Amino acid sequence: MSLTSSIRNIDSAHFYNELGELISSTGHGLFAAKMLHLVDKLVPVQRVELAEWTLDERQASTLEIKPLGSAGLEEALPPTQPSQYQDDHPLLEKMIEMNDSLLIQMNAQTSSKHPRYLSHQCHLVSRKANRRCVITFLRPPAQRLFSLAELSFLKSLSETLLPLVERHAQIDRQACQKNLGLAPSSPLTAIEQSPLQREFNERLCLGDITLSAREKEVCLGLLTGGTVPEMAERLSVKNSSVETYLKRAAAKLGVSGRHGLAKWMVGA
C-alpha cells in the first residue's frame, strides 16, 4: 500500500483500534513498541526512541535526557547514548528556540563524529516549559531518506502522538516521585516529615516538576534558613556541589536563587 493510500484510509477501524491499544499502553513498557507497530504500517521505520529532555534555557544547555522507551532493530541502529554529548547535541539549538511543536529531519551523515547520526532520522518534538518530549523515528543509512509526503504525514500524526508521549512522561515522573517518597531516610529526614516538605511536594506535583533527591534536600535546606556551607557539611559534599544542585533545581522551577525559590514556594 502506498503512503498516499495509507493516508486516504487513515479513518479505517483497524487504524483506530491500534491507536486505542497505543493509548491504553501509555505509562507501560510496551508503549514504544505499540507506537512503532502503529506508525510502521503507514511510514516504514526500523526503530522508534522516546525521550524527555530537561533544558536550562538561560544557559542554552541540557540538564537531563531521560529515555522513555524504545523499540525496533538494534543491530541496524546502535543504541543512543545521549549523555556523552548532551550540550553539543544537534537538536539542542532548535529545541531552545522552538515555540510550537517541531518536525526535524536529519539525514545520515557519513562523516559525523557521533555514530548515532549515520542513520536517517525524523524527530517530533513538543514543548512544555523547560521540557521537550521527543519521538525519534530511524532508518538505517542503506535505506532511502524520509520523503516529503512521509514527513508531512508524520507531522500531522504528531498532533496525536506527542500528547501521548507527554502523558507517558508524566506517569513516569509521578512513579519516580512515589518511589522517592518511599526511599530510605536521608540526612534531611526531619525536614522531609515536616509540613514544609509536604507543601513543597504538593507544589512540585501541581507544577508537574521532578527534582532529584539531592536537589530537593538542598532546596528544603535553604528554605529553612541553611547556608551553602552548612548544606555542604550536612550532605558531605563540596560547596560547589550544593551550588550545582541549586542551579539545576532553579532551572527546573524557573527561578533564580534563594529569593526566587522562596517566592515560588509561596506561589508568587
Contacts in CASP RR format, 6 or more apart in sequence:
PFRMAT RR
TARGET T0000
AUTHOR 0000-0000-0000
METHOD contacts of the structure
MODEL  1
MSLTSSIRNIDSAHFYNELGELISSTGHGLFAAKMLHLVDKLVPVQRVEL
AEWTLDERQASTLEIKPLGSAGLEEALPPTQPSQYQDDHPLLEKMIEMND
SLLIQMNAQTSSKHPRYLSHQCHLVSRKANRRCVITFLRPPAQRLFSLAE
LSFLKSLSETLLPLVERHAQIDRQACQKNLGLAPSSPLTAIEQSPLQREF
NERLCLGDITLSAREKEVCLGLLTGGTVPEMAERLSVKNSSVETYLKRAA
AKLGVSGRHGLAKWMVGA
1 9 0 8 1.000
3 42 0 8 1.000
3 43 0 8 1.000
3 147 0 8 1.000
3 149 0 8 1.000
3 150 0 8 1.000
3 153 0 8 1.000
4 149 0 8 1.000
6 41 0 8 1.000
6 42 0 8 1.000
6 43 0 8 1.000
6 153 0 8 1.000
7 42 0 8 1.000
7 153 0 8 1.000
9 15 0 8 1.000
10 42 0 8 1.000
15 38 0 8 1.000
18 34 0 8 1.000
18 37 0 8 1.000
18 38 0 8 1.000
18 41 0 8 1.000
19 38 0 8 1.000
19 160 0 8 1.000
21 34 0 8 1.000
22 31 0 8 1.000
22 34 0 8 1.000
22 35 0 8 1.000
22 38 0 8 1.000
22 164 0 8 1.000
23 164 0 8 1.000
25 31 0 8 1.000
25 34 0 8 1.000
26 164 0 8 1.000
26 167 0 8 1.000
26 168 0 8 1.000
26 171 0 8 1.000
27 167 0 8 1.000
27 168 0 8 1.000
27 171 0 8 1.000
27 172 0 8 1.000
29 69 0 8 1.000
31 50 0 8 1.000
31 68 0 8 1.000
31 69 0 8 1.000
31 164 0 8 1.000
31 168 0 8 1.000
32 48 0 8 1.000
32 49 0 8 1.000
32 50 0 8 1.000
32 68 0 8 1.000
32 69 0 8 1.000
32 70 0 8 1.000
32 71 0 8 1.000
33 71 0 8 1.000
33 72 0 8 1.000
35 48 0 8 1.000
35 50 0 8 1.000
35 71 0 8 1.000
35 135 0 8 1.000
35 161 0 8 1.000
35 164 0 8 1.000
36 45 0 8 1.000
36 47 0 8 1.000
36 48 0 8 1.000
36 71 0 8 1.000
36 72 0 8 1.000
39 45 0 8 1.000
39 48 0 8 1.000
39 137 0 8 1.000
39 154 0 8 1.000
39 157 0 8 1.000
39 161 0 8 1.000
42 153 0 8 1.000
42 157 0 8 1.000
43 137 0 8 1.000
43 146 0 8 1.000
43 150 0 8 1.000
43 153 0 8 1.000
43 154 0 8 1.000
44 139 0 8 1.000
45 122 0 8 1.000
45 137 0 8 1.000
45 138 0 8 1.000
45 139 0 8 1.000
46 72 0 8 1.000
46 73 0 8 1.000
46 76 0 8 1.000
46 77 0 8 1.000
46 138 0 8 1.000
46 139 0 8 1.000
46 140 0 8 1.000
46 143 0 8 1.000
47 70 0 8 1.000
47 71 0 8 1.000
47 72 0 8 1.000
47 73 0 8 1.000
47 74 0 8 1.000
47 76 0 8 1.000
47 77 0 8 1.000
47 137 0 8 1.000
47 138 0 8 1.000
48 70 0 8 1.000
48 71 0 8 1.000
48 72 0 8 1.000
48 135 0 8 1.000
48 136 0 8 1.000
48 137 0 8 1.000
48 138 0 8 1.000
49 67 0 8 1.000
49 69 0 8 1.000
49 70 0 8 1.000
49 80 0 8 1.000
49 135 0 8 1.000
49 136 0 8 1.000
49 138 0 8 1.000
50 67 0 8 1.000
50 68 0 8 1.000
50 69 0 8 1.000
50 70 0 8 1.000
50 133 0 8 1.000
50 134 0 8 1.000
50 135 0 8 1.000
50 136 0 8 1.000
50 165 0 8 1.000
50 168 0 8 1.000
51 65 0 8 1.000
51 66 0 8 1.000
51 67 0 8 1.000
51 68 0 8 1.000
51 69 0 8 1.000
51 82 0 8 1.000
51 133 0 8 1.000
51 134 0 8 1.000
51 136 0 8 1.000
52 65 0 8 1.000
52 66 0 8 1.000
52 68 0 8 1.000
52 131 0 8 1.000
52 132 0 8 1.000
52 133 0 8 1.000
52 134 0 8 1.000
52 169 0 8 1.000
52 172 0 8 1.000
53 62 0 8 1.000
53 64 0 8 1.000
53 65 0 8 1.000
53 66 0 8 1.000
53 95 0 8 1.000
53 131 0 8 1.000
53 132 0 8 1.000
53 133 0 8 1.000
53 134 0 8 1.000
54 62 0 8 1.000
54 63 0 8 1.000
54 64 0 8 1.000
54 65 0 8 1.000
54 66 0 8 1.000
54 130 0 8 1.000
54 131 0 8 1.000
54 251 0 8 1.000
54 252 0 8 1.000
55 61 0 8 1.000
55 62 0 8 1.000
55 63 0 8 1.000
55 92 0 8 1.000
55 95 0 8 1.000
55 96 0 8 1.000
55 130 0 8 1.000
55 131 0 8 1.000
55 132 0 8 1.000
55 251 0 8 1.000
56 62 0 8 1.000
56 63 0 8 1.000
56 130 0 8 1.000
56 247 0 8 1.000
56 248 0 8 1.000
56 251 0 8 1.000
57 96 0 8 1.000
57 130 0 8 1.000
57 251 0 8 1.000
58 251 0 8 1.000
59 251 0 8 1.000
60 92 0 8 1.000
60 93 0 8 1.000
60 96 0 8 1.000
61 86 0 8 1.000
61 87 0 8 1.000
61 92 0 8 1.000
62 86 0 8 1.000
62 87 0 8 1.000
62 89 0 8 1.000
62 92 0 8 1.000
63 130 0 8 1.000
63 248 0 8 1.000
63 251 0 8 1.000
63 252 0 8 1.000
65 82 0 8 1.000
65 83 0 8 1.000
65 86 0 8 1.000
65 89 0 8 1.000
66 169 0 8 1.000
66 172 0 8 1.000
67 80 0 8 1.000
68 133 0 8 1.000
68 165 0 8 1.000
68 168 0 8 1.000
68 169 0 8 1.000
68 172 0 8 1.000
70 79 0 8 1.000
70 80 0 8 1.000
73 140 0 8 1.000
76 140 0 8 1.000
77 119 0 8 1.000
77 138 0 8 1.000
77 140 0 8 1.000
78 115 0 8 1.000
78 116 0 8 1.000
80 116 0 8 1.000
80 136 0 8 1.000
81 116 0 8 1.000
82 89 0 8 1.000
85 114 0 8 1.000
86 92 0 8 1.000
90 106 0 8 1.000
90 114 0 8 1.000
90 117 0 8 1.000
91 104 0 8 1.000
91 123 0 8 1.000
91 125 0 8 1.000
91 134 0 8 1.000
94 102 0 8 1.000
94 104 0 8 1.000
94 125 0 8 1.000
95 102 0 8 1.000
95 125 0 8 1.000
95 127 0 8 1.000
95 132 0 8 1.000
98 125 0 8 1.000
98 127 0 8 1.000
98 132 0 8 1.000
99 127 0 8 1.000
100 127 0 8 1.000
101 124 0 8 1.000
101 125 0 8 1.000
101 126 0 8 1.000
101 127 0 8 1.000
101 158 0 8 1.000
101 159 0 8 1.000
101 162 0 8 1.000
102 123 0 8 1.000
102 124 0 8 1.000
102 125 0 8 1.000
103 122 0 8 1.000
103 123 0 8 1.000
103 124 0 8 1.000
103 125 0 8 1.000
103 151 0 8 1.000
103 154 0 8 1.000
103 155 0 8 1.000
103 158 0 8 1.000
104 122 0 8 1.000
104 123 0 8 1.000
104 125 0 8 1.000
105 121 0 8 1.000
105 122 0 8 1.000
105 123 0 8 1.000
105 145 0 8 1.000
105 146 0 8 1.000
105 151 0 8 1.000
106 117 0 8 1.000
106 120 0 8 1.000
106 121 0 8 1.000
106 122 0 8 1.000
106 123 0 8 1.000
107 120 0 8 1.000
107 145 0 8 1.000
108 117 0 8 1.000
108 118 0 8 1.000
108 119 0 8 1.000
108 120 0 8 1.000
108 141 0 8 1.000
109 117 0 8 1.000
109 118 0 8 1.000
110 118 0 8 1.000
110 141 0 8 1.000
112 118 0 8 1.000
118 141 0 8 1.000
119 138 0 8 1.000
119 139 0 8 1.000
119 140 0 8 1.000
119 141 0 8 1.000
120 138 0 8 1.000
120 139 0 8 1.000
120 140 0 8 1.000
120 141 0 8 1.000
120 143 0 8 1.000
120 144 0 8 1.000
120 145 0 8 1.000
120 146 0 8 1.000
121 136 0 8 1.000
121 137 0 8 1.000
121 138 0 8 1.000
121 139 0 8 1.000
122 136 0 8 1.000
122 137 0 8 1.000
122 138 0 8 1.000
122 146 0 8 1.000
122 150 0 8 1.000
122 151 0 8 1.000
122 154 0 8 1.000
123 134 0 8 1.000
123 135 0 8 1.000
123 136 0 8 1.000
123 137 0 8 1.000
124 134 0 8 1.000
124 135 0 8 1.000
124 136 0 8 1.000
124 137 0 8 1.000
124 154 0 8 1.000
124 155 0 8 1.000
124 158 0 8 1.000
124 161 0 8 1.000
124 162 0 8 1.000
125 132 0 8 1.000
125 133 0 8 1.000
125 134 0 8 1.000
125 135 0 8 1.000
125 162 0 8 1.000
126 132 0 8 1.000
126 133 0 8 1.000
126 158 0 8 1.000
126 162 0 8 1.000
126 163 0 8 1.000
126 165 0 8 1.000
126 166 0 8 1.000
128 166 0 8 1.000
129 254 0 8 1.000
130 251 0 8 1.000
130 252 0 8 1.000
130 254 0 8 1.000
131 169 0 8 1.000
133 162 0 8 1.000
133 165 0 8 1.000
133 166 0 8 1.000
133 169 0 8 1.000
134 165 0 8 1.000
135 158 0 8 1.000
135 161 0 8 1.000
135 162 0 8 1.000
135 165 0 8 1.000
137 146 0 8 1.000
137 154 0 8 1.000
139 146 0 8 1.000
146 154 0 8 1.000
170 208 0 8 1.000
173 208 0 8 1.000
173 210 0 8 1.000
174 205 0 8 1.000
176 210 0 8 1.000
177 201 0 8 1.000
177 204 0 8 1.000
177 205 0 8 1.000
177 210 0 8 1.000
180 213 0 8 1.000
180 216 0 8 1.000
183 213 0 8 1.000
185 192 0 8 1.000
186 192 0 8 1.000
186 213 0 8 1.000
186 217 0 8 1.000
187 217 0 8 1.000
187 234 0 8 1.000
187 235 0 8 1.000
188 217 0 8 1.000
188 220 0 8 1.000
188 221 0 8 1.000
188 234 0 8 1.000
191 197 0 8 1.000
191 220 0 8 1.000
191 221 0 8 1.000
191 224 0 8 1.000
192 220 0 8 1.000
196 220 0 8 1.000
196 223 0 8 1.000
196 224 0 8 1.000
197 220 0 8 1.000
199 265 0 8 1.000
200 216 0 8 1.000
200 219 0 8 1.000
200 220 0 8 1.000
200 223 0 8 1.000
200 265 0 8 1.000
203 264 0 8 1.000
203 265 0 8 1.000
203 267 0 8 1.000
204 210 0 8 1.000
204 211 0 8 1.000
209 252 0 8 1.000
209 253 0 8 1.000
210 252 0 8 1.000
211 219 0 8 1.000
211 249 0 8 1.000
211 252 0 8 1.000
212 245 0 8 1.000
212 248 0 8 1.000
214 235 0 8 1.000
214 245 0 8 1.000
215 245 0 8 1.000
215 246 0 8 1.000
215 248 0 8 1.000
215 249 0 8 1.000
215 252 0 8 1.000
216 249 0 8 1.000
217 231 0 8 1.000
217 235 0 8 1.000
217 245 0 8 1.000
218 231 0 8 1.000
218 235 0 8 1.000
218 242 0 8 1.000
218 245 0 8 1.000
218 246 0 8 1.000
218 249 0 8 1.000
219 246 0 8 1.000
219 249 0 8 1.000
219 261 0 8 1.000
221 231 0 8 1.000
222 231 0 8 1.000
222 246 0 8 1.000
222 258 0 8 1.000
222 261 0 8 1.000
223 261 0 8 1.000
223 262 0 8 1.000
223 265 0 8 1.000
228 239 0 8 1.000
228 242 0 8 1.000
228 243 0 8 1.000
228 246 0 8 1.000
229 239 0 8 1.000
231 242 0 8 1.000
232 238 0 8 1.000
232 239 0 8 1.000
232 241 0 8 1.000
232 242 0 8 1.000
235 241 0 8 1.000
235 242 0 8 1.000
246 257 0 8 1.000
249 261 0 8 1.000
250 256 0 8 1.000
250 257 0 8 1.000
250 260 0 8 1.000
250 261 0 8 1.000
253 261 0 8 1.000
253 264 0 8 1.000
254 264 0 8 1.000
255 261 0 8 1.000
255 263 0 8 1.000
255 264 0 8 1.000
END
